[in-house]
Structure formats: C-alpha cells, structure tokens
Amino acid sequence: MTSLKCACLASLLAANLSAAETTKVIPLWPDGAPGFESRHNEPEQGEGSIGNIHNPSLTVFLPSKDKANGAAVLIFPGGGFRTVVFNAEGVEPARYLNNLGVAAFVLKYRLPRETNSPYSLSIHPRQDAQRAMRLVRSRATEWNLDTNRIGAVGFSAGGEVLAELVYHPAEGDNRAADPVERMNCRTDFQISIYPGPLGVPTEAISGDAPPAFFVVANDDDSHVGPVIAQLGLYRRAKRPVEVHLYAHGGHGFKLGASSKLASIRAWPQRMADWLEDNGFLRQP
C-alpha cells in the first residue's frame, strides 16, 4: 500500500469514528437484560474498548441511501470476554461495510470473564446474540433490510459469540408478548475472523448452515484450530465455505490497516469479493 493510500485510509477511519458519535444506540431489552434489570443503569467503562456492560445494546450504522442494497450484518467485536473492542473491531468494520452498501449493527454484549462478572459464558453471550438478531429482524422494514440477507461478523471472542448464534438458530415464540421474541434468530451468512473455539460444534452442523467466510493467520496458534474444525464441518455437510489461511499475521490484526503484510492489509477486499460473488451485495 502506498503512503497516499495509507493516509487516505487513516483519514477515512478518523472521519468514520467521528461520524459514529451520532449513531443510534438501542438497548436489547428496554428494561435491562432478563434477571439483571437492576444493573441496566450502571455506566460502561472505557472508550475504544468497553467494559462493565450490563445493558447490552446495538449501535446502528446505516449506509447512505444511494449505496444501501438491503444486506445487513451483526458485528461481534472481540476482547476475550473481558472487554469489547468496540472501535477497531466494531465501528471500523461497520463503516467499511456501510461503504459496500451493507447496514451494520455492533453488539455490546455482556462479559463473563470480566473481574467479578455475574454472567455465564455458556448462557449470556448467546442470549445477547440471539436477542440482537431478533431485534434486527423485527425492525427490518424500518431499516429497509432484506430478511434473507442478514448475516453476522465476529472477531476473536466475537467469533465465539458468532458461533453460538450461527449453530443455534432458534425459532421465535409466536405467543410471546414481546414482538421481538416472535422473530427467529437465523443467520443468513457468517464471517468469522480469527475466532476462538467456544460454540463450535464437535461432531456435525446442519445441512442448512449459512454460507461461511473464515480468516486466520497460520502463526496464530490458538485460533487456527477453530477455523480448520469449522472448515471440516462445512465440507462434510456440503455447505458453501471459503477460508483464507495466511502464512503470517498473528492475532488481532483487525481490518489490517496497520499491518506490514500486503496479504493482511488486503483481507477486507477478499471479504468484499466473497459477499459480491455470493449475491449478498446485489441491489434490490
């Protein structure tokens, strides 16, 4: 990448972060998460990385009307379940996808590994992810979304939240008083970037698992295995899958803008190509 391109990308990201200050934030539950309603007014901590999340929420990033194509993604940033890397693995990917015409919704989910956390790793991240997908689907008309092109993106621990969502596509409860709970939480495609192992099935996936795109570096030892495992599951289920296993890059390279490696800097373009090739960027 030339110095001019780097400067342009840096300026774009800075402008995007500034624009993000005016985006809309929607709590997943109006009165707080079930069983923890009394904590929903506790303030979050941090800026670029967020902790002390007791009122999980979606931050809405909509593309300009001239670019919008009806596709949408939930974004699950990483952070090891101790924090949410909100800017670099949430806001920046959202703005990148907005530029492709895709609506994006960044989830601040509860953090089971944070000091003194009351949350369970096996329960609450999945609960937040499913509720987030139901919430997006419940407002698809308002946001002009195609309900057959709503996918999800996960980075690192967010890739584990993604797996909990993708491999547990629960139907809605038609008798629920809350209209959001009547929606299904199906994921139409998944994009998983250097994910951890939690949530990945050990034996098989369903024959209708969503098309998948995986990215990881071969020198990211603890995160190659989950990608290879899911590749095997997809191949056995004969489901569409694409994997980019880079020789170098380590862990946490995000959108690759600060990497010295051309291949890592270019991975978002491979994602854009995959979205295009699979029809997710088609105009309505």
Rosetta blueprint (number, residue, H / E / L):
1 M L
2 T L
3 S H
4 L H
5 K H
6 C H
7 A H
8 C H
9 L H
10 A H
11 S H
12 L H
13 L H
14 A H
15 A H
16 N H
17 L H
18 S H
19 A H
20 A H
21 E L
22 T L
23 T L
24 K E
25 V E
26 I E
27 P E
28 L L
29 W L
30 P L
31 D L
32 G L
33 A L
34 P L
35 G L
36 F L
37 E H
38 S H
39 R H
40 H L
41 N L
42 E L
43 P L
44 E L
45 Q E
46 G L
47 E L
48 G L
49 S L
50 I E
51 G E
52 N L
53 I L
54 H L
55 N L
56 P L
57 S E
58 L E
59 T E
60 V E
61 F E
62 L L
63 P L
64 S L
65 K L
66 D L
67 K L
68 A L
69 N L
70 G L
71 A L
72 A E
73 V E
74 L E
75 I E
76 F E
77 P L
78 G L
79 G L
80 G L
81 F L
82 R L
83 T L
84 V E
85 V L
86 F L
87 N H
88 A H
89 E H
90 G H
91 V H
92 E H
93 P H
94 A H
95 R H
96 Y H
97 L H
98 N H
99 N H
100 L L
101 G L
102 V L
103 A E
104 A E
105 F E
106 V E
107 L E
108 K E
109 Y L
110 R L
111 L L
112 P L
113 R L
114 E L
115 T L
116 N L
117 S L
118 P L
119 Y L
120 S L
121 L L
122 S L
123 I L
124 H H
125 P H
126 R H
127 Q H
128 D H
129 A H
130 Q H
131 R H
132 A H
133 M H
134 R H
135 L H
136 V H
137 R H
138 S H
139 R L
140 A L
141 T L
142 E L
143 W L
144 N L
145 L L
146 D L
147 T L
148 N L
149 R L
150 I E
151 G E
152 A E
153 V E
154 G E
155 F E
156 S L
157 A H
158 G H
159 G H
160 E H
161 V H
162 L H
163 A H
164 E H
165 L H
166 V H
167 Y L
168 H L
169 P L
170 A L
171 E L
172 G L
173 D L
174 N L
175 R L
176 A L
177 A L
178 D L
179 P H
180 V H
181 E H
182 R H
183 M L
184 N L
185 C L
186 R L
187 T L
188 D L
189 F L
190 Q E
191 I E
192 S E
193 I E
194 Y L
195 P L
196 G L
197 P L
198 L L
199 G L
200 V L
201 P L
202 T L
203 E L
204 A L
205 I L
206 S L
207 G L
208 D L
209 A L
210 P L
211 P L
212 A E
213 F E
214 F E
215 V E
216 V E
217 A E
218 N L
219 D L
220 D L
221 D H
222 S H
223 H H
224 V H
225 G H
226 P H
227 V H
228 I H
229 A H
230 Q H
231 L H
232 G H
233 L H
234 Y H
235 R H
236 R H
237 A H
238 K L
239 R L
240 P L
241 V E
242 E E
243 V E
244 H E
245 L E
246 Y E
247 A L
248 H L
249 G L
250 G L
251 H L
252 G L
253 F L
254 K L
255 L L
256 G L
257 A L
258 S L
259 S L
260 K L
261 L L
262 A H
263 S H
264 I H
265 R H
266 A L
267 W H
268 P H
269 Q H
270 R H
271 M H
272 A H
273 D H
274 W H
275 L H
276 E H
277 D H
278 N L
279 G L
280 F L
281 L L
282 R L
283 Q L
284 P L
